[in-house]
Amino acid sequence: MTSTELDTHMASPADRIVPRRVYCVIDHLYRNVELAEAARRGSFDHAGVVLDLGRDPDWIGGGLADDKEWRIEWVKLYEGLDLAHAYAVTGEHDFLTTWEDLVGAFIDQIEVGHDSSDVSARRLQNWLYAWRRFADAPHFDGLRPGFAERLAARIAADAAHLREHLTAERNHRTLELYALLIVGMSLPQDDHELATFALDELATNLHTDVWADGVHRECSTDYHCIALRSFLGGIANARMADLPLPLGYLERVSLALDFALHIQRPDGLIPSFSDGDTADFRRLLAFGAELLGRDDLRWAATLGTTGTAPERRDVTFDVGGYLTARSGWGDGATPYGEERFMLMDAGPLGDGGHGHYDQLHLELYGNGHQLVVDPGRYTYADNPWRHWFKGSAGHNTVTVDGLDQTPYRRGAPKRPTSEARILRRTTTAALDAIEAMVTSPAHDAVHTRQVVFPGRDYWVIHDRLDAATHHRYEARWHLPVEAERQTTVVRDTHQTTVTFPGGRLVFPAGLDVAIEDGWVSPTYGVKHAAPVVVARTHGTCADILTVVSPGADDVVLDDRTSGGVLGCLVQRAGVDDVLLWSAGTDVTWSREVIER
C-alpha cells in the first residue's frame, strides 16, 4: 500500500474504507480511558464542568447555556481520540459504537456550516484523527455498514464549505487551513489539490502572523505554541506526501521555535501570558528539533539531558516586545530545574482580542519554585471574572487609581490602547538590566520599570511613576497557589518582608504593603485562590522598589539614594549589592562578598 493510495482492509467495500495515514500532531494527547468510559455513558467534561448529555445528545441546544465556550469545546469531539485509544487497548467494541453514535447523531442534527469555521475545522481534524486511530487497532473490522461512506461524504461537504468560508486572518485561519491539509491528505479525491492549496495558504498565513522576531501577532504565549504546532504539522505532513514546502517556510517556523524555546520555564512549562494556560510544550520543542535538526530545542525538550544548551540566556524580541532572562540552561553547576528565569511583556497588546492589559508585567521563577506568576485567563464569558483576569490589576504591574492600562472590553479594544516600548537593555555575564515604559489613555502618569538581575541570583524592580496630577499607585505581585495561607508579612523600621514558599518579596518601609485575595487559573474554567501582594503609595511622582528573592535567605534592604540618584543596598546570601540609577542612564552595580 503506497502513501498515495486510500487505505482499505482486505476487500474495499465502502464501510471498510478508512482515511489514509497522516502525521497527527496531537497523537500523544487524548489517550484517557476514564474520559472514554465517561463518554460512552454520555458524560462530558470541559472547562471544569461535567454534564450528562447522553450518547444521542442535543448537539444544538445541549451544553451550558451561559457559556458558549463549553459547547465549542464539546462539539469538537476530542473525546473521539480517547474512545479510539480505549478501543485499541481494551478491545471493547462499545467504544467504537459510542463514537459512531455521537458522530452519527451530530451528522443527523447539524447542517453543514452551522458552526463557525474554526470549530468545524477542529471537528474535521478530530474526526479524521479518531477514525484513523480506530482503524489502526488490530481488531478493527470496519465501521457499521454504510457509516464510512456517510462520514466521508460529510467530511468532504464540511471541507468544501470551510474552504469557501475561511476566516480572513490570524489563528483561526491557521487551524482551518491545517484542517483542510489533513482532509486533503486523509481522503484524497483530487490528486492532492486540496492539500496543496492548504499548504500554500498556510505558508502565507505563517509569514503574515509570525513577525520577524518570531513572535506570533496575537502576542499570547499559549496561542503562539498552538499555532506553531499546526505549522510544524504542515512540515511533517508535506514530507509524508512528498509535497514541496513553500519558500521561506522552514526559516519562519524556526524563528517561531526560538520564541517557544526561550519562554519555557526551568520546570518545562510556559507562562500563561494573554489568554493562555500554563502548559507543557516540551513535545512541541522535541517535534521542532526532529523536523529542523536543532539540538538546542532538544536540550529544552528534555530539560537538559539530551542535545546542546542554547547559546543565549537573555533574548529581546523587539517586535513582540517580550524579554527573557535566565541564570543558565542547566549546563553548569546549577541543575536545569533550579535555574532562575524571567519573562517580561513590554510590547503591544497583540492583534485580536486575546491581549491582556499587562504591559511591563513579568513572571519570575527560581530555585525550583514559581515566585510571581501570571494568573491566566479562566474564562471568555463576559462577566466580572473575565475583567479580573484580563485587567491590569490581574498582573504584576502598576495600576494608577485602580484603572486598567487600556479601557476594558471582553474582546479586542475599540478605543485607543496603552503603548509600551523597550527603552534600553544592558546584559553581561553577571548582570541583566532592562528599562521599559508604558503610557495609557486612561490617565496622565508615565510608568517606567527597571528590572535588574544582579549576579543572576535575584531581581530588583524599580517602578517610577511621573504625572502632573495626584494619583494612587499600586504595584501588585501575584503569588503562586502554593502561597495561599502560607504567606507572612513582617514590618520593621526600614523594610517590609513578605515570605512565602519558595521566596520572599522585600519593600522599603515607606510603602504601604498589604495582602489581597487573588486567583490563579492553570487551565480554562478552573481557578484557585492565591494571594496578591500590593505595595501602595500616593503622589504626583513616585518610586516603588521591590526585591524578589528565591529561596529562604534573609534579605536586608537599605536606602542609598543621594543627590537625585536612586540607590539601594541589598544584603543576601553572603553578598552586599549596591545598585544606583537615575532616569535615562544605565544601572551601576557593585558586589562585595561578605562572611557573616
ChimeraX attribute file (.defattr): number of C-alpha atoms within 10 A of each C-alpha:
attribute: neighborCount
match mode: 1-to-1
recipient: residues
	/A:1	7
	/A:2	7
	/A:3	13
	/A:4	17
	/A:5	13
	/A:6	18
	/A:7	20
	/A:8	18
	/A:9	14
	/A:10	8
	/A:11	8
	/A:12	12
	/A:13	14
	/A:14	17
	/A:15	19
	/A:16	22
	/A:17	21
	/A:18	26
	/A:19	23
	/A:20	23
	/A:21	23
	/A:22	21
	/A:23	18
	/A:24	19
	/A:25	18
	/A:26	15
	/A:27	12
	/A:28	8
	/A:29	11
	/A:30	18
	/A:31	18
	/A:32	15
	/A:33	19
	/A:34	11
	/A:35	19
	/A:36	26
	/A:37	18
	/A:38	17
	/A:39	25
	/A:40	21
	/A:41	14
	/A:42	17
	/A:43	17
	/A:44	20
	/A:45	16
	/A:46	16
	/A:47	16
	/A:48	11
	/A:49	12
	/A:50	13
	/A:51	13
	/A:52	15
	/A:53	16
	/A:54	15
	/A:55	19
	/A:56	14
	/A:57	18
	/A:58	14
	/A:59	18
	/A:60	13
	/A:61	9
	/A:62	15
	/A:63	25
	/A:64	12
	/A:65	10
	/A:66	10
	/A:67	14
	/A:68	13
	/A:69	18
	/A:70	20
	/A:71	18
	/A:72	19
	/A:73	17
	/A:74	20
	/A:75	21
	/A:76	19
	/A:77	22
	/A:78	19
	/A:79	28
	/A:80	31
	/A:81	27
	/A:82	25
	/A:83	30
	/A:84	29
	/A:85	24
	/A:86	25
	/A:87	24
	/A:88	21
	/A:89	12
	/A:90	10
	/A:91	16
	/A:92	12
	/A:93	13
	/A:94	15
	/A:95	25
	/A:96	25
	/A:97	17
	/A:98	22
	/A:99	26
	/A:100	20
	/A:101	17
	/A:102	23
	/A:103	20
	/A:104	15
	/A:105	16
	/A:106	17
	/A:107	16
	/A:108	10
	/A:109	13
	/A:110	13
	/A:111	11
	/A:112	16
	/A:113	15
	/A:114	11
	/A:115	14
	/A:116	14
	/A:117	23
	/A:118	23
	/A:119	18
	/A:120	24
	/A:121	29
	/A:122	21
	/A:123	23
	/A:124	23
	/A:125	25
	/A:126	22
	/A:127	22
	/A:128	27
	/A:129	26
	/A:130	25
	/A:131	23
	/A:132	21
	/A:133	24
	/A:134	27
	/A:135	25
	/A:136	15
	/A:137	16
	/A:138	11
	/A:139	13
	/A:140	17
	/A:141	13
	/A:142	20
	/A:143	20
	/A:144	12
	/A:145	12
	/A:146	13
	/A:147	18
	/A:148	21
	/A:149	17
	/A:150	14
	/A:151	19
	/A:152	18
	/A:153	12
	/A:154	16
	/A:155	22
	/A:156	18
	/A:157	14
	/A:158	22
	/A:159	26
	/A:160	15
	/A:161	15
	/A:162	22
	/A:163	18
	/A:164	9
	/A:165	15
	/A:166	18
	/A:167	18
	/A:168	10
	/A:169	12
	/A:170	19
	/A:171	24
	/A:172	19
	/A:173	21
	/A:174	28
	/A:175	25
	/A:176	28
	/A:177	32
	/A:178	26
	/A:179	26
	/A:180	27
	/A:181	29
	/A:182	30
	/A:183	28
	/A:184	23
	/A:185	29
	/A:186	25
	/A:187	22
	/A:188	19
	/A:189	13
	/A:190	10
	/A:191	11
	/A:192	19
	/A:193	14
	/A:194	21
	/A:195	27
	/A:196	20
	/A:197	15
	/A:198	24
	/A:199	25
	/A:200	19
	/A:201	17
	/A:202	25
	/A:203	23
	/A:204	15
	/A:205	19
	/A:206	24
	/A:207	17
	/A:208	14
	/A:209	21
	/A:210	23
	/A:211	18
	/A:212	16
	/A:213	18
	/A:214	24
	/A:215	26
	/A:216	29
	/A:217	21
	/A:218	23
	/A:219	27
	/A:220	25
	/A:221	24
	/A:222	22
	/A:223	21
	/A:224	23
	/A:225	22
	/A:226	16
	/A:227	23
	/A:228	25
	/A:229	23
	/A:230	22
	/A:231	25
	/A:232	22
	/A:233	23
	/A:234	27
	/A:235	22
	/A:236	20
	/A:237	21
	/A:238	20
	/A:239	14
	/A:240	15
	/A:241	14
	/A:242	11
	/A:243	15
	/A:244	12
	/A:245	16
	/A:246	15
	/A:247	10
	/A:248	12
	/A:249	19
	/A:250	17
	/A:251	13
	/A:252	20
	/A:253	22
	/A:254	18
	/A:255	18
	/A:256	24
	/A:257	25
	/A:258	20
	/A:259	23
	/A:260	23
	/A:261	23
	/A:262	24
	/A:263	22
	/A:264	24
	/A:265	28
	/A:266	27
	/A:267	18
	/A:268	18
	/A:269	15
	/A:270	24
	/A:271	26
	/A:272	23
	/A:273	30
	/A:274	27
	/A:275	24
	/A:276	25
	/A:277	24
	/A:278	21
	/A:279	17
	/A:280	18
	/A:281	20
	/A:282	22
	/A:283	17
	/A:284	22
	/A:285	27
	/A:286	21
	/A:287	21
	/A:288	25
	/A:289	21
	/A:290	14
	/A:291	15
	/A:292	17
	/A:293	12
	/A:294	19
	/A:295	18
	/A:296	20
	/A:297	30
	/A:298	26
	/A:299	24
	/A:300	30
	/A:301	25
	/A:302	16
	/A:303	21
	/A:304	21
	/A:305	14
	/A:306	14
	/A:307	17
	/A:308	16
	/A:309	20
	/A:310	20
	/A:311	9
	/A:312	12
	/A:313	17
	/A:314	20
	/A:315	17
	/A:316	19
	/A:317	20
	/A:318	17
	/A:319	18
	/A:320	25
	/A:321	22
	/A:322	25
	/A:323	23
	/A:324	22
	/A:325	24
	/A:326	24
	/A:327	25
	/A:328	23
	/A:329	25
	/A:330	19
	/A:331	14
	/A:332	10
	/A:333	8
	/A:334	14
	/A:335	16
	/A:336	24
	/A:337	19
	/A:338	18
	/A:339	24
	/A:340	28
	/A:341	29
	/A:342	24
	/A:343	25
	/A:344	24
	/A:345	25
	/A:346	29
	/A:347	25
	/A:348	23
	/A:349	28
	/A:350	18
	/A:351	16
	/A:352	15
	/A:353	15
	/A:354	23
	/A:355	23
	/A:356	30
	/A:357	26
	/A:358	31
	/A:359	31
	/A:360	28
	/A:361	22
	/A:362	24
	/A:363	25
	/A:364	24
	/A:365	27
	/A:366	27
	/A:367	21
	/A:368	18
	/A:369	21
	/A:370	24
	/A:371	27
	/A:372	25
	/A:373	24
	/A:374	29
	/A:375	34
	/A:376	27
	/A:377	30
	/A:378	25
	/A:379	23
	/A:380	20
	/A:381	14
	/A:382	13
	/A:383	10
	/A:384	11
	/A:385	14
	/A:386	18
	/A:387	22
	/A:388	17
	/A:389	26
	/A:390	29
	/A:391	23
	/A:392	26
	/A:393	27
	/A:394	27
	/A:395	30
	/A:396	26
	/A:397	22
	/A:398	31
	/A:399	24
	/A:400	24
	/A:401	14
	/A:402	13
	/A:403	17
	/A:404	24
	/A:405	26
	/A:406	24
	/A:407	18
	/A:408	20
	/A:409	15
	/A:410	17
	/A:411	14
	/A:412	15
	/A:413	17
	/A:414	9
	/A:415	11
	/A:416	11
	/A:417	18
	/A:418	20
	/A:419	17
	/A:420	22
	/A:421	22
	/A:422	22
	/A:423	14
	/A:424	13
	/A:425	18
	/A:426	12
	/A:427	15
	/A:428	10
	/A:429	10
	/A:430	11
	/A:431	17
	/A:432	22
	/A:433	21
	/A:434	22
	/A:435	25
	/A:436	23
	/A:437	21
	/A:438	19
	/A:439	19
	/A:440	20
	/A:441	15
	/A:442	16
	/A:443	16
	/A:444	17
	/A:445	23
	/A:446	17
	/A:447	25
	/A:448	23
	/A:449	26
	/A:450	23
	/A:451	23
	/A:452	24
	/A:453	23
	/A:454	20
	/A:455	17
	/A:456	19
	/A:457	20
	/A:458	21
	/A:459	22
	/A:460	21
	/A:461	18
	/A:462	20
	/A:463	23
	/A:464	19
	/A:465	22
	/A:466	17
	/A:467	15
	/A:468	11
	/A:469	11
	/A:470	15
	/A:471	22
	/A:472	14
	/A:473	26
	/A:474	23
	/A:475	21
	/A:476	25
	/A:477	29
	/A:478	28
	/A:479	28
	/A:480	25
	/A:481	22
	/A:482	17
	/A:483	21
	/A:484	18
	/A:485	11
	/A:486	12
	/A:487	18
	/A:488	12
	/A:489	16
	/A:490	10
	/A:491	14
	/A:492	9
	/A:493	8
	/A:494	13
	/A:495	19
	/A:496	23
	/A:497	22
	/A:498	20
	/A:499	20
	/A:500	23
	/A:501	19
	/A:502	19
	/A:503	24
	/A:504	23
	/A:505	22
	/A:506	25
	/A:507	23
	/A:508	24
	/A:509	17
	/A:510	14
	/A:511	18
	/A:512	14
	/A:513	23
	/A:514	14
	/A:515	17
	/A:516	13
	/A:517	11
	/A:518	22
	/A:519	24
	/A:520	23
	/A:521	23
	/A:522	21
	/A:523	19
	/A:524	19
	/A:525	16
	/A:526	16
	/A:527	19
	/A:528	15
	/A:529	17
	/A:530	22
	/A:531	23
	/A:532	25
	/A:533	23
	/A:534	20
	/A:535	23
	/A:536	18
	/A:537	17
	/A:538	16
	/A:539	15
	/A:540	15
	/A:541	18
	/A:542	16
	/A:543	18
	/A:544	21
	/A:545	20
	/A:546	19
	/A:547	22
	/A:548	24
	/A:549	25
	/A:550	24
	/A:551	19
	/A:552	14
	/A:553	13
	/A:554	15
	/A:555	18
	/A:556	18
	/A:557	23
	/A:558	17
	/A:559	16
	/A:560	14
	/A:561	15
	/A:562	9
	/A:563	5
	/A:564	9
	/A:565	11
	/A:566	17
	/A:567	21
	/A:568	18
	/A:569	19
	/A:570	21
	/A:571	20
	/A:572	19
	/A:573	15
	/A:574	13
	/A:575	14
	/A:576	17
	/A:577	18
	/A:578	19
	/A:579	21
	/A:580	18
	/A:581	18
	/A:582	13
	/A:583	13
	/A:584	9
	/A:585	10
	/A:586	16
	/A:587	22
	/A:588	13
	/A:589	16
	/A:590	12
	/A:591	15
	/A:592	11
	/A:593	12
	/A:594	11
	/A:595	7
	/A:596	6
